Amino acid sequence: MPTDEGWLYLATVIDIASRRVVGWATADHLRTELVADALRAACHQRRPAGSVIFHSDRGCQYTSRELALLAEQLNVRLSVGRTGQCWDNALAESFFATLKNELIGTQPWPSRSAAHTAIFEWIESWYNLHRLHSSLDYCSPADYEAALAA
């Protein structure tokens, strides 16, 4: 996300069943630490009882030894898409296209702090709770999860 202070980067962990963003982090860099923070947030939020799979593209942050060690500690199996196959990670690609359309491209961002706050509000107050998804039969992620739990 471009800001007047420089780029703000976002890493996400998205539940494939409900499309809910269950973990996310922002930083002024693209190092593995950013992805690790998002994965830690997801595990803290969801507290999975068993092993789960975290799928990503082949970026060096996602294939690093540091992330592999963290994933092992968290009982998370790492999965990466095939080289040159963008549709392997279509869920994340779709999320970021929506974010760019609905938030990032709507105005200039004076600071990383302002951008972080806007991302927080968009994900936690709009996307997860109210944004309808055609793949969820036009439910929000929160409503879809509530219906699954019922």
LOLO-949221 format. One line per 3 residues: number of its first residue (from 1); for each residue x, y, z of N, C-alpha, C, O. Coordinates in pm, whole numbers, always signed. Example, Ala and Ser with C-alpha at 12.3 -4.5 7.8 and 13.67 -1.06 7.14 Angstrom:
2
1) +1319/-569/+780/+1230/-450/+780/+1320/-330/+780/+1424/-332/+846  +1285/-225/+708/+1367/-106/+714/+1290/+3/+787/+1341/+114/+804
END
This chain:
150
1) +86/-116/+0/+0/+0/+0/+91/+123/+0/+169/+141/+94  +83/+206/-102/+170/+323/-106/+123/+431/-8/+4/+462/-2  +216/+486/+67/+186/+598/+156/+289/+706/+130/+389/+683/+62
4) +266/+824/+183/+362/+932/+169/+492/+903/+243/+594/+967/+217  +489/+806/+335/+610/+766/+409/+683/+649/+344/+793/+613/+387  +625/+591/+241/+680/+471/+177/+576/+360/+181/+463/+381/+223
7) +615/+243/+136/+522/+131/+126/+486/+74/+263/+568/+71/+354  +361/+28/+275/+316/-53/+387/+275/-187/+327/+193/-192/+236  +332/-295/+378/+305/-428/+326/+210/-501/+419/+212/-482/+540
10) +126/-586/+361/+25/-662/+434/+41/-810/+403/+52/-849/+287  +43/-892/+506/+39/-1037/+492/-89/-1086/+558/-129/-1034/+662  -152/-1185/+498/-280/-1235/+550/-279/-1387/+559/-205/-1456/+490
13) -365/-1437/+647/-399/-1578/+655/-551/-1582/+644/-621/-1525/+727  -601/-1649/+541/-744/-1651/+511/-797/-1794/+525/-738/-1888/+473  -908/-1809/+595/-974/-1939/+607/-1038/-1971/+472/-1123/-1896/+424
16) -998/-2080/+411/-1047/-2113/+277/-1197/-2144/+275/-1263/-2120/+174  -1250/-2198/+384/-1392/-2233/+386/-1481/-2111/+395/-1582/-2102/+325  -1445/-2017/+482/-1533/-1903/+508/-1486/-1772/+445/-1560/-1674/+446
19) -1366/-1769/+391/-1305/-1648/+334/-1272/-1543/+442/-1238/-1429/+409  -1281/-1580/+567/-1251/-1487/+676/-1100/-1468/+688/-1023/-1564/+682  -1058/-1343/+704/-918/-1314/+732/-898/-1342/+880/-948/-1268/+965
22) -826/-1449/+912/-811/-1492/+1050/-680/-1445/+1112/-662/-1453/+1234  -590/-1398/+1030/-464/-1342/+1078/-409/-1247/+975/-419/-1271/+855  -351/-1139/+1023/-291/-1044/+930/-190/-959/+1005/-195/-946/+1128
25) -99/-902/+928/+4/-815/+987/+48/-717/+881/+42/-745/+761  +94/-600/+925/+150/-501/+834/+291/-466/+881/+324/-482/+999  +373/-419/+789/+509/-376/+821/+561/-289/+707/+502/-283/+599
28) +672/-223/+733/+735/-141/+629/+837/-222/+549/+920/-165/+479  +831/-355/+560/+925/-444/+491/+853/-571/+448/+740/-598/+490  +919/-648/+363/+863/-775/+316/+940/-896/+370/+940/-1001/+307
31) +1003/-882/+484/+1080/-993/+540/+987/-1100/+598/+867/-1077/+618  +1044/-1216/+625/+969/-1330/+677/+894/-1294/+805/+785/-1347/+830  +949/-1206/+884/+886/-1163/+1009/+741/-1117/+987/+655/-1141/+1072
34) +714/-1051/+875/+579/-1004/+844/+483/-1122/+831/+376/-1122/+891  +522/-1222/+755/+438/-1340/+735/+425/-1417/+866/+317/-1467/+898  +534/-1428/+940/+532/-1498/+1068/+434/-1432/+1164/+361/-1500/+1235
37) +433/-1300/+1166/+339/-1228/+1253/+194/-1258/+1214/+109/-1276/+1302  +165/-1263/+1084/+29/-1295/+1039/-9/-1437/+1077/-122/-1463/+1118  +85/-1531/+1062/+56/-1670/+1097/+36/-1686/+1248/-54/-1758/+1291
40) +119/-1620/+1326/+101/-1624/+1472/-36/-1568/+1511/-105/-1624/+1596  -75/-1456/+1447/-205/-1395/+1477/-319/-1491/+1444/-416/-1501/+1519  -307/-1562/+1332/-411/-1657/+1293/-422/-1772/+1393/-532/-1811/+1431
43) -309/-1824/+1436/-311/-1934/+1533/-362/-1887/+1668/-431/-1962/+1738  -329/-1765/+1705/-380/-1710/+1831/-531/-1691/+1823/-603/-1720/+1919  -578/-1643/+1710/-722/-1618/+1690/-801/-1748/+1686/-905/-1760/+1752
46) -753/-1846/+1610/-830/-1969/+1586/-799/-2082/+1683/-885/-2166/+1709  -679/-2084/+1737/-637/-2191/+1829/-674/-2329/+1774/-752/-2402/+1836  -619/-2365/+1658/-657/-2493/+1597/-621/-2611/+1687/-512/-2616/+1745
49) -713/-2707/+1696/-693/-2824/+1782/-597/-2924/+1718/-525/-2995/+1788  -596/-2930/+1587/-509/-3023/+1515/-424/-2948/+1415/-418/-2825/+1414  -359/-3024/+1332/-275/-2966/+1229/-360/-2895/+1123/-468/-2942/+1087
52) -312/-2783/+1076/-379/-2708/+970/-279/-2682/+856/-158/-2697/+875  -330/-2644/+741/-246/-2617/+625/-249/-2467/+596/-355/-2405/+596  -132/-2411/+572/-118/-2271/+532/-62/-2270/+391/+53/-2308/+369
55) -145/-2227/+295/-105/-2226/+154/-64/-2086/+113/-124/-1987/+156  +40/-2077/+30/+89/-1946/-16/+151/-1959/-154/+153/-2067/-214  +200/-1847/-202/+279/-1852/-324/+423/-1890/-288/+450/-1928/-173
58) +514/-1881/-383/+651/-1927/-361/+747/-1814/-322/+868/-1827/-341  +694/-1705/-267/+780/-1596/-223/+880/-1643/-119/+852/-1735/-42  +996/-1580/-116/+1103/-1624/-25/+1060/-1615/+121/+1113/-1689/+204
61) +967/-1527/+155/+919/-1518/+293/+846/-1645/+332/+852/-1688/+447  +776/-1705/+237/+693/-1823/+264/+772/-1953/+256/+726/-2056/+307  +887/-1950/+195/+968/-2071/+181/+1093/-2067/+268/+1182/-2151/+254
64) +1099/-1971/+357/+1219/-1953/+441/+1226/-2059/+552/+1125/-2116/+593  +1346/-2083/+597/+1369/-2175/+710/+1300/-2121/+835/+1243/-2198/+913  +1307/-1990/+855/+1245/-1928/+974/+1096/-1958/+980/+1044/-1994/+1087
67) +1025/-1944/+868/+881/-1973/+867/+856/-2122/+884/+760/-2161/+951  +939/-2205/+825/+923/-2350/+840/+935/-2391/+987/+859/-2475/+1035  +1030/-2333/+1057/+1047/-2365/+1200/+927/-2318/+1282/+879/-2389/+1370
70) +878/-2196/+1252/+760/-2146/+1322/+639/-2234/+1294/+564/-2269/+1386  +620/-2270/+1168/+507/-2355/+1131/+511/-2488/+1206/+408/-2537/+1252  +630/-2545/+1218/+643/-2670/+1291/+603/-2652/+1438/+534/-2736/+1495
73) +645/-2542/+1498/+609/-2514/+1638/+458/-2498/+1655/+402/-2537/+1757  +394/-2439/+1553/+250/-2411/+1561/+164/-2527/+1509/+41/-2516/+1508  +227/-2637/+1465/+156/-2750/+1406/+82/-2710/+1278/-33/-2747/+1256
76) +152/-2633/+1196/+98/-2586/+1069/+180/-2648/+956/+303/-2642/+957  +112/-2706/+861/+179/-2762/+743/+183/-2655/+635/+80/-2597/+600  +301/-2628/+582/+315/-2527/+477/+291/-2591/+341/+333/-2704/+315
79) +223/-2519/+255/+193/-2562/+119/+218/-2442/+27/+179/-2330/+59  +283/-2467/-85/+305/-2358/-181/+253/-2399/-318/+251/-2516/-353  +210/-2299/-394/+159/-2323/-527/+268/-2364/-624/+387/-2349/-596
82) +225/-2414/-736/+319/-2452/-841/+377/-2328/-907/+310/-2224/-913  +497/-2338/-954/+563/-2226/-1022/+482/-2184/-1144/+446/-2267/-1227  +455/-2055/-1154/+384/-2001/-1270/+235/-2028/-1273/+172/-2001/-1375
85) +177/-2079/-1166/+35/-2112/-1163/-36/-2019/-1064/-61/-2058/-950  -69/-1899/-1107/-128/-1799/-1017/-261/-1846/-958/-297/-1803/-848  -334/-1932/-1029/-464/-1975/-978/-451/-2069/-859/-550/-2094/-790
88) -331/-2123/-833/-311/-2205/-713/-334/-2123/-586/-369/-2178/-482  -315/-1994/-596/-333/-1905/-481/-443/-1803/-511/-436/-1688/-468  -544/-1847/-584/-649/-1757/-631/-726/-1690/-518/-769/-1575/-532
91) -744/-1759/-407/-817/-1701/-294/-748/-1574/-244/-812/-1471/-224  -618/-1582/-225/-542/-1464/-180/-539/-1357/-288/-552/-1238/-259  -523/-1398/-413/-522/-1301/-524/-654/-1225/-529/-656/-1103/-551
94) -763/-1295/-511/-895/-1232/-512/-910/-1135/-395/-962/-1025/-411  -865/-1177/-277/-872/-1090/-160/-796/-960/-186/-849/-851/-161  -674/-969/-235/-594/-848/-255/-650/-761/-368/-637/-639/-362
97) -711/-821/-469/-777/-741/-573/-894/-663/-513/-914/-546/-546  -970/-727/-425/-1082/-660/-358/-1032/-548/-268/-1088/-438/-269  -928/-575/-192/-869/-473/-105/-824/-351/-186/-850/-237/-147
100) -757/-376/-296/-710/-265/-381/-827/-186/-437/-823/-63/-441  -931/-256/-479/-1049/-190/-536/-1128/-109/-434/-1169/+4/-461  -1147/-167/-317/-1238/-108/-219/-1170/-17/-118/-1236/+64/-54
103) -1038/-27/-103/-973/+53/-1/-849/+126/-52/-844/+249/-50  -752/+53/-96/-622/+113/-128/-633/+222/-233/-574/+329/-218  -706/+195/-339/-715/+291/-449/-816/+402/-430/-839/+480/-522
106) -875/+412/-312/-982/+509/-292/-933/+648/-253/-1007/+746/-267  -809/+658/-206/-757/+788/-160/-606/+778/-140/-553/+667/-131  -538/+890/-132/-396/+884/-95/-382/+857/+54/-468/+895/+133
109) -272/+793/+92/-250/+758/+232/-130/+836/+283/-18/+813/+236  -149/+928/+379/-41/+1015/+424/+64/+944/+508/+180/+986/+511  +25/+836/+576/+121/+770/+665/+94/+620/+670/-15/+574/+636
112) +195/+546/+712/+177/+403/+732/+76/+377/+843/-2/+282/+837  +78/+461/+944/-14/+445/+1056/-159/+461/+1009/-246/+383/+1048  -184/+561/+927/-320/+581/+874/-362/+464/+787/-477/+420/+792
115) -270/+413/+707/-300/+298/+621/-327/+174/+706/-421/+99/+677  -246/+151/+808/-267/+37/+897/-405/+43/+962/-477/-57/+967  -442/+161/+1012/-573/+178/+1075/-686/+151/+976/-785/+86/+1010
118) -670/+200/+854/-773/+177/+752/-784/+29/+717/-895/-23/+700  -672/-40/+708/-673/-184/+681/-742/-257/+795/-826/-344/+772  -707/-222/+919/-771/-283/+1035/-923/-268/+1026/-996/-366/+1039
121) -969/-146/+1005/-1114/-121/+1000/-1179/-196/+884/-1288/-250/+898  -1111/-198/+769/-1168/-264/+651/-1180/-414/+674/-1284/-473/+645  -1075/-476/+725/-1078/-621/+747/-1173/-657/+861/-1263/-740/+844
124) -1153/-597/+976/-1223/-640/+1097/-1367/-590/+1107/-1451/-656/+1168  -1397/-474/+1048/-1532/-419/+1060/-1615/-433/+933/-1738/-426/+939  -1551/-453/+820/-1626/-463/+695/-1612/-601/+633/-1709/-675/+623
127) -1491/-636/+591/-1470/-758/+512/-1516/-883/+588/-1594/-962/+534  -1470/-902/+708/-1504/-1023/+784/-1650/-1027/+829/-1711/-1134/+836  -1705/-910/+861/-1838/-908/+922/-1953/-882/+826/-2064/-933/+847
130) -1930/-804/+720/-2043/-759/+639/-2030/-781/+489/-2131/-788/+419  -1909/-793/+438/-1893/-803/+292/-1946/-937/+243/-1907/-1043/+292  -2036/-930/+145/-2098/-1051/+91/-2007/-1114/-14/-1941/-1044/-90
133) -2006/-1248/-18/-1923/-1323/-111/-2011/-1415/-194/-2089/-1493/-138  -1999/-1407/-323/-2078/-1495/-408/-2045/-1641/-381/-2132/-1727/-389  -1918/-1671/-348/-1877/-1809/-322/-1935/-1862/-191/-1931/-1982/-165
136) -1988/-1772/-107/-2050/-1812/+20/-2202/-1797/+13/-2267/-1779/+116  -2256/-1804/-106/-2400/-1787/-126/-2447/-1651/-76/-2554/-1638/-16  -2365/-1551/-102/-2392/-1411/-66/-2411/-1391/+84/-2500/-1319/+129
139) -2322/-1457/+161/-2312/-1434/+305/-2179/-1367/+332/-2087/-1373/+250  -2168/-1304/+447/-2039/-1254/+492/-1962/-1371/+553/-2022/-1472/+588  -1830/-1359/+566/-1755/-1466/+633/-1808/-1497/+774/-1820/-1614/+810
142) -1840/-1395/+851/-1891/-1418/+987/-2025/-1490/+984/-2045/-1584/+1061  -2115/-1450/+897/-2244/-1516/+886/-2230/-1660/+838/-2301/-1749/+885  -2139/-1682/+745/-2116/-1816/+693/-2065/-1907/+805/-2112/-2020/+819
145) -1971/-1859/+883/-1920/-1939/+995/-2027/-1964/+1099/-2034/-2074/+1156  -2111/-1866/+1125/-2221/-1885/+1221/-2317/-1993/+1172/-2364/-2075/+1251  -2346/-1992/+1043/-2436/-2092/+987/-2372/-2232/+993/-2442/-2331/+1017
148) -2242/-2240/+971/-2173/-2371/+981/-2176/-2423/+1124/-2190/-2543/+1146  -2164/-2334/+1220/-2162/-2374/+1360/-2298/-2417/+1410/-2309/-2495/+1504  -2404/-2364/+1346/-2541/-2392/+1393/-2587/-2533/+1358/-2699/-2571/+1391
END
